[in-house]
């Protein structure tokens, strides 16, 4: 019997995913939770064949939660779902230890295909992600500026570029205003940008929003 844990903060999404998966795996045992902390606790308490998690979660981000899972239960494969385009997060997610990355706009049969592949002990990546992954193996000085950022710096970049203030970001990421300001200063320095306006323009030009 396949054991699947679904993680998403939207009940309707969890229900939809469960229905799709039960069509493909009628005898599967499927549970669902709404946040990263619950996911980590569930993962520690029980054995799961696969965890299917949204990238944007309350509390810890999906990326941070993935790193925790890889630390405490490294053998459980995690398939990440997201509304974000592949070019924004797929490479980071795979390098952090995910078994695959799937956009939420994907057709239901592609989700089933991804789950089947992961349950076989393989990685699920689209052809475009495979190409980007190969390109990411280039030398550091061949990378674009935003690819040199840490995961947290990249999150701050996207939030600033989307119009969020420092005080709003500190709430969203559960960080102090000082810490967010430090991340902002670091990412501006790494990217050789002067202010939020230049950062926003960079994000738009490189389709990070």
Secondary structure, DSSP 8 states (H G I E B T S, - for coil): --EEEEE-S-HHHHHHHHHHHHHH-TT-EEEEESBHHHHHHHHHHS--SEEEEESS-BSS-HHHHHHHHHHH-TTS-EEEEESS-HHHHHHHHHHTT-SEEEETTS-HHHHHHHHHHHHTT--B--HHHHHHHHHTTS-GGGS-GGGGS-HHHHHHHHHHHTT--HHHHHHHTT--HHHHHHHHHHHHHHHT--SHHHHHHHHHHTT--
